[in-house]
Amino acid sequence: MTEAQHFKFTNAVIIAPLVSVIAIWTVFWLELRLHTNFNEFGIVPQTFGGLRGILLSPFIHGSLEHLYNNTLPLGILTAALFYFYRKNALMVLCIGIVISGLGTWLIGRPSYHIGASGLIYVLASFIFFKGIFTKYYRLIALSLIVVFIYGSMLWYIFPVKEGMSWEGHLAGFLTGLLLAVFVRSHMPAAKKYDWEREDYDETDDVFLKHFDENGNFMENVVPEQEEEPIVTAPKVKITYHFKKRKPSDTSD
């Protein structure tokens, strides 16, 4: 599989993040429209009724600021997931929601745990660790970008801010790490250049012929003219036949 075939821009790269963002904004709009809130549908740890929040809590947000802070990371990371890991993206998304939600239900404080931040930690963690594990240069670069943009998120897997579900963040982070370890992703074969081959001969390299023995670059290089083979003409043998004239053939 070539790199172009593996990293292919498909409709899912646009549709998936768009649907996820529209979904969380629609739920918030309904809360405003109905003059209510859906916090009770969030994850309530160690309660049977709180299990429904595993699937519902990512769509519920407590304030406009909370919603806004989750919108951009959710859209960007979902698009990156579907572009670079399109064959595993939907599985990572679904399993990530369930496992991170279950982890929050197990370790969380008795409160309503809501918001898409747990899923965001799943995506950021998966994309970062998977890129490191694959050792593929483009995915490693993606991992570094994730660290550069969202590296500060790491602090929030600890109880450093009151009223924030650090348990959900921690569960999402660990879920992403586990998915990066166990989800297999086929990488395109790395391009092998001529100079990497065992039978490479530098004397036949057109580019290296632009350098003299001292390493100086020569702009114009006269290509070596191949000597044309000398073709010898075949020997021609001429045979003469003489016919003697008879005396009666002479005329006066």
N, C-alpha and C positions, 0 to 999 in steps of 0.2 A: 504494500500500500504506500503510495507516494504521500508527501506532505500535503499537496494540494487536495488530495482525496480525503485525507483525515480531517484537516482543519478547513471545513467548508462552511461558507455562510449560507444558512438556510432560513426559512421563514420562522422557525422556532426561536432563533436568536432574537427576533423582534417580538414575536407573539408571547413567548413565555414571560419575559420581564414585564411586558405591557399588561398582561392579564393579572399578574401578581400585584402590581401597583394599583391597577383599577379596582381589584378585589378589596384591598385594605381601605382604600379611599371610599368605596361604595358603602362598606360597613360603617365607617365613621359618619358618612352622610346620613345613613339611616338612623343612627343614634340621635343626630341633631334634628332630623325630620320628625322623629317620634318622641322627642324630648325625653329620652331615656338613655341608659347605658347598658352594655352587654357584659360588664365585668364579671357577673355571676356565671357566665359561660366560659370563663378562663379556667386555668388549671388550679385546683385546690388540692394541695398535696395530702396524701394518705387518706383521701376520702373517695368513696365509690362514685359519687356524683361528679367529683372533680376530674374523673378520667375523660369526660367528654371534652374537656379543655385541651386535651392533647391535639385534637384535630381543629378545634375552633379558636384557640387562643392566638395563633399567629395573625388572625384577621382583626383582632380587637385591640384598640389603643385608647389610652386614658385621656389623652389631650392632643391638641393640634401639634404641639411641639414634639410630643412623642411620635406621632404619625410622620411628621416631616423628617425627623432624624432617621427614621427607618426606611423612608421611601427611596432615597438615592442609593444607599448601599444595597438594598434589596434588588433594585433594577440592574445595577452594574454587575453585581456578583452573579445574578441569575443569567444575564446575557453572556458573561464569561464562561459560566458552567456549560451552557448549551452550545457555545462555539467551540471550546477546546475539548469538551468531553461529551459530545452530543449523543453518543451511543449509551452512555451511563447516566445522563443528566436527569432524566425523569425518575429513575430508580434512586439516585442520590437524594433528589428533592423529597420524594415520598418517604423513604426510609429515614431520612434526616429529621423530618417533622415528627415522625412517630417515636423514634428512639430518644431524641432530645426532649420531647414532651414527656415521655415516660421517666426519663432521668430527672427532670424537674419535679415530677409528681413524687418521686421517691425521696429526694434530698431537700426539697423546698420547705420554706417556713410556712406555717399555716396562714395563708393569705391568697389573694387572687393574683395569679401570675399570667400576665397578658402581654401581647405584642409580638412582632415578627423578629425581634432581636435574637431570639434563640435560633431561628432558622438562618439569620445572617451570620451568626457565629459558626453554624454548621458549614455554610458555603465558604466563608473565609478560611476556616481551618482546613477543609478538604482541598481547596484550590492550592493553598500554601504547601501542605505536606505532600500532596500528590505530585506537585511539580518537583519537589526535592527528591522524592522516591524514584520517579521515572528517570531522572538525570538527563532529560531531554532539554536542550538549550532554550527552546522557546517557552516551555512550561516553567523552567527555572526562572526565566526572566519575568514570567507572569507572577510567580511566587514573590519575587523581590518587589514587584509593583504593589502587590497586596500588602506586603509588610510596610512599604513606604506610605501607602495611603491609610491603611487601617491598623497599623501596628499599635497605636495607642489603645485600641480596643482590648488589648491583652490585660490591661489593668482592671477591667470591669468584670473579670471572672473571679475577682476577690471582693469581699464586702467593704468597698471603699466609699460607697455613696448610699445614703439612707433612701429607702423607698425604691431602689432599683433591684430587679431580680437577678442578682449575681449568680444564683443557682441555675437559672435558665441559660445564662451566658456560659457558665462552666459546663453544663450538660451539652450545649450546642458545640462548644469547642472540642470536648472529648468525643462526641459523636462524629464530627468531621474528621478527626484523627483516625478513628476506627474505620470509617469508610475509606479513607485514603490507603489504609493498610490492606483491607480485604477486597475492595472493588478493583477488579482487573481492568486495565485500559490498554488497548493495543496501540503502540506508538508507530508512526511511519518510519521506514528504514532511513537511516541517516545517509545523506548523499556522500559518496566516496569520490574524492578527486583523483585525478591521474597520478599526482605525486604521492598519494597514499598507497598506491598499488605496489606489490612486490616486484613486478617486472618493469617498473618505471625506469626509463633511460633519459637522463637529463640532457643528453646530447641531441635528442629528438624533440625537445621542448621548444616550441616556437617562441614563447615568451623569453626564455633564458638566452636565446640567441641574440637578444637585444643588448646583452651585456658582454663586455670584453673580458679578458683574463684578469683585469684589475678591478672588475666590478663596476666599471663606468657604463652608463646607459648610452646606447647608440640608437638614435631615432630611426634612421633608415638603414635597414639591413638588406643587402642584395641577396636574394635567394640563390642558393647554389644551383647552377645549371647542370642538369643531367646530360651526360655525354650520350649523344645519339649513336646507336650501334652502326658500325660500318657494314654495309651490305655489299658483298662482292657479286658482280654480275656473272652469270653462268657462262662458261666457255662455249664458244660457238665453233663448231667444226664444219668447214666447208669442203665438200667433195666435188671435184671437177671431172666430167666425163668428156673425153675427146673422141670425135667420130671422124675417121679417115674418109676423105672424099674419093670416090671411084673415078677412074679416067673417063668413063662415059658420061659423067656428070658435068664435065667441063664444056664450055661453049666457046666458039671461035670469036 
